[in-house]
Amino acid sequence: ISSLYVCLKVTLLFLVPTLLVFLGKSPKVDRYDLSSVKEIWCGAAPLSKEVQYQVTNRLKIRNVRQGYGLTETTLSVTFISGGRNKYGSCGTIAPGMTAKVVDLETGAPLGPKCCGELCFKGPLLMKGYLGDLQATSATMDDDGFLRTGDVGYYDQEGYFYIVERVKELIKYRSFQVPPAELEAILLTHPSVQDAAVIGIPDEISGELPMAFIVKQPGATINSEMVTRFVAEHVSPQKRLHGGVEFIDAIPKTASGKILRRELRQRYSRSNKAKL
């Protein structure tokens, strides 16, 4: 397939984040002439600005454009317009749509640069879940906004950023730690090929951030080095208090979303084996 891309001189690619990580970090990419590629669109899961920088610098393209949408929104409700360059953002609101970001606890609307649940309203939304009024009412608020279940924020220019799924946030003491933020930092380490972070149970703190790491071929990195690297880039509550485990591959869906459930099961099996 890679040879076919080169032969046809493809100029536009539609990819999921897993493949963007591959393009940004794998030494195999150097075997191919991808100079024909001018633009990349990415969706299905959040793509960090760090990976965007890696890909744009390596392939010498101006930007990787992201969009955001759900099955319930039928199409993208935010997207990066042509000619724009906003690293880490999934774009501005689609025409005809309205958005708000609400506090996870109170539901109160939030201003720019404040993380909360993303909610959308407009003609692109579904009418509801067929034959399931309870699920529909739980997803739509009283003002007709769809609760997405995604945590994010918008900046002063109206550009939106996806942080994490609400249910994926790690509850460390009184803090909420987004796994995707730690994963983005880990992927900037030259010895890390891929990474995933989960919260593991802890009686005192509630949950502890734990990282699963896939090493780059030939890398000699160890757990202490990974823990120290993250600690240098984050506040104390976001450090890898749950430790580090090295594995052969991060389990993901076909669209590139990390299967954290499988990683939690892996941790549970390993923890039981130690008892």
C-alpha positions in Angstrom: 0.0 0.0 0.0 2.9 2.4 0.8 4.4 1.8 -2.6 1.0 2.5 -4.2 0.8 5.8 -2.5 4.2 6.8 -3.8 3.5 5.5 -7.3 0.2 7.4 -7.6 1.7 10.5 -6.0 -1.2 11.0 -3.6 -1.6 14.6 -2.4 -4.4 14.2 0.2 -4.6 11.6 3.0 -7.4 10.9 5.4 -5.9 9.2 8.5 -6.6 8.3 12.1 -4.3 9.4 14.9 -2.5 6.0 15.1 -1.2 6.4 11.6 -0.2 10.0 12.3 1.9 8.7 15.2 3.5 6.2 12.8 4.2 8.9 10.2 5.8 11.1 12.9 8.0 8.5 14.7 8.6 5.3 12.6 12.0 5.0 10.9 10.2 3.0 8.1 8.7 6.3 6.8 12.2 7.4 5.6 12.1 4.5 3.0 9.4 6.2 0.9 9.1 9.5 -1.0 6.0 11.2 0.4 6.9 14.6 -1.1 3.6 14.6 -3.1 1.5 14.7 0.1 0.3 18.3 0.6 -2.4 17.9 3.2 -3.7 15.4 5.8 -7.1 15.2 7.4 -7.4 13.5 10.7 -10.4 12.3 12.7 -11.9 9.5 14.9 -9.9 10.5 18.0 -8.0 13.6 19.3 -4.6 14.3 17.8 -2.1 16.2 20.0 -0.3 19.3 18.7 3.0 17.5 19.5 2.2 14.7 17.0 1.0 17.4 14.5 4.3 19.1 14.8 6.2 15.9 14.2 4.3 15.0 11.1 4.2 18.5 9.5 8.0 18.9 10.1 8.9 15.5 8.8 6.7 15.5 5.7 7.2 19.3 5.1 3.5 20.0 4.9 1.8 23.1 6.3 -0.8 21.5 8.6 -2.8 18.4 9.6 -6.5 19.5 9.6 -8.8 18.0 12.2 -12.6 17.9 12.6 -14.9 16.8 15.3 -18.3 15.1 15.2 -20.3 12.2 16.5 -22.8 9.7 15.2 -25.4 11.8 17.0 -24.3 15.0 15.0 -24.4 13.2 11.6 -21.5 15.3 10.4 -18.6 17.3 11.7 -19.7 20.1 14.0 -16.3 21.7 14.1 -13.5 21.7 11.5 -10.4 23.6 10.4 -11.1 25.8 7.4 -8.8 25.7 4.4 -5.7 27.9 4.8 -5.9 28.0 8.6 -3.2 26.6 10.9 -4.1 26.0 14.5 -2.1 23.1 16.0 -4.1 20.9 18.4 -7.4 22.3 17.5 -10.4 20.5 15.8 -11.6 23.8 14.4 -14.4 26.3 14.7 -18.2 25.7 14.8 -19.9 24.6 11.6 -22.3 27.1 10.0 -25.8 26.9 11.7 -24.5 25.2 14.8 -24.3 26.5 18.4 -21.9 25.3 21.1 -21.3 25.7 24.8 -18.9 24.2 27.3 -20.4 23.4 30.7 -19.0 22.7 34.1 -18.7 18.9 34.8 -20.3 19.2 38.2 -22.7 22.1 38.0 -23.6 22.3 34.3 -23.0 26.0 34.3 -21.7 27.6 31.0 -17.9 28.3 31.0 -15.8 30.9 29.2 -12.7 30.6 27.0 -9.8 28.3 28.1 -12.0 26.6 30.7 -12.4 22.8 30.4 -15.8 21.3 30.6 -18.2 19.0 28.7 -18.8 20.0 25.0 -22.5 20.5 24.0 -23.9 21.3 20.6 -27.2 22.4 19.2 -28.4 22.9 15.6 -29.8 21.3 12.4 -27.1 18.6 12.2 -28.2 16.9 15.4 -30.2 13.7 15.5 -33.8 13.8 16.6 -33.2 11.2 19.2 -32.5 7.5 19.8 -35.2 5.4 18.1 -37.6 3.9 20.6 -35.5 5.0 23.6 -36.8 8.2 25.1 -34.9 7.6 28.3 -31.5 7.6 26.5 -32.5 10.6 24.4 -33.5 12.7 27.5 -30.3 11.7 29.2 -28.2 12.9 26.2 -30.1 16.1 25.4 -30.4 19.0 27.9 -33.5 21.1 28.5 -32.4 23.7 25.9 -31.9 21.1 23.1 -28.1 20.8 23.4 -26.5 17.5 22.8 -24.2 16.4 25.7 -21.2 14.8 23.9 -19.5 13.2 26.9 -16.3 14.8 25.7 -14.2 17.2 27.7 -12.8 20.2 25.9 -12.5 24.0 25.7 -12.4 26.8 23.2 -10.0 29.7 22.9 -10.6 33.5 22.5 -10.7 33.0 18.7 -13.5 30.4 18.9 -11.2 27.3 18.1 -12.2 24.1 19.9 -9.8 21.6 21.5 -10.7 18.1 22.7 -9.1 17.0 25.9 -10.6 13.6 26.8 -13.8 11.6 27.3 -15.5 12.5 30.5 -15.5 8.8 31.6 -11.8 8.5 30.9 -10.6 11.2 33.2 -8.4 9.9 36.0 -9.6 11.0 39.4 -6.4 11.6 41.4 -7.4 12.9 44.9 -9.4 16.1 44.1 -7.8 16.5 40.6 -9.0 15.3 37.2 -6.1 14.1 35.0 -6.6 13.7 31.3 -4.8 10.6 30.0 -4.5 12.1 26.5 -2.4 15.0 27.9 0.1 12.5 29.4 0.1 10.4 26.2 1.0 13.4 24.1 4.0 14.2 26.4 5.2 10.6 26.3 5.1 10.5 22.5 7.6 13.4 22.4 10.2 11.1 23.9 12.5 9.8 21.1 12.6 6.3 22.7 8.8 6.0 22.9 7.1 4.5 19.9 3.6 4.5 21.4 1.9 5.1 24.7 -1.3 4.9 26.7 -2.3 6.0 30.2 -5.0 4.7 32.5 -6.1 5.2 36.1 -5.5 2.3 38.5 -7.3 2.0 41.8 -5.8 3.3 45.0 -7.3 3.4 48.4 -5.9 6.8 49.4 -5.9 8.8 46.2 -8.8 7.2 44.3 -6.8 6.5 41.1 -3.2 6.7 40.0 -2.0 7.5 36.5 -0.2 4.5 35.0 1.6 4.4 31.6 1.9 1.6 29.1 4.8 2.1 26.8 5.9 0.6 23.5 9.7 1.2 23.0 11.2 2.3 19.7 13.3 -0.5 18.2 16.7 -0.7 19.9 15.8 1.8 22.7 17.2 1.3 26.2 14.7 3.4 28.1 13.5 2.1 31.5 10.6 2.9 33.9 12.5 5.4 36.0 13.5 7.4 32.9 9.9 7.5 31.7 8.6 8.6 35.1 11.2 11.3 35.4 10.6 12.6 31.8 6.9 13.1 32.5 7.6 14.7 35.9 9.7 17.3 34.2 6.7 18.4 32.1 3.6 18.3 34.4 2.4 19.4 37.8 2.7 16.9 40.7 -0.8 15.5 40.5 -0.3 14.5 36.8 2.9 12.5 37.4 2.9 8.7 36.8 2.2 7.7 40.4 0.9 4.3 39.2 4.1 3.4 37.5 5.1 2.2 34.0 4.8 -1.0 32.1 6.4 -1.9 28.8 4.3 -3.8 26.3 4.6 -4.9 22.7 1.6 -3.0 21.3 -1.1 -0.6 22.5 -4.6 -2.2 22.0 -6.7 0.1 19.7 -9.8 0.0 17.7 -9.7 0.1 13.9 -10.2 3.8 14.0 -7.2 4.3 16.3 -8.9 4.8 19.7 -7.1 3.3 22.6 -8.8 0.3 24.2 -8.2 1.4 27.8 -10.6 -1.3 29.1 -8.2 -4.0 27.8 -5.3 -2.2 29.6 -7.3 -2.1 32.8 -8.0 -5.8 32.5 -4.3 -6.4 31.9 -3.4 -4.5 35.0 -6.0 -6.4 37.1 -4.7 -9.7 35.9 -1.1 -8.7 36.7 -2.0 -7.3 40.1 -3.9 -10.5 41.1 -1.0 -12.6 40.0 1.2 -10.7 42.5 -1.1 -11.3 45.4 
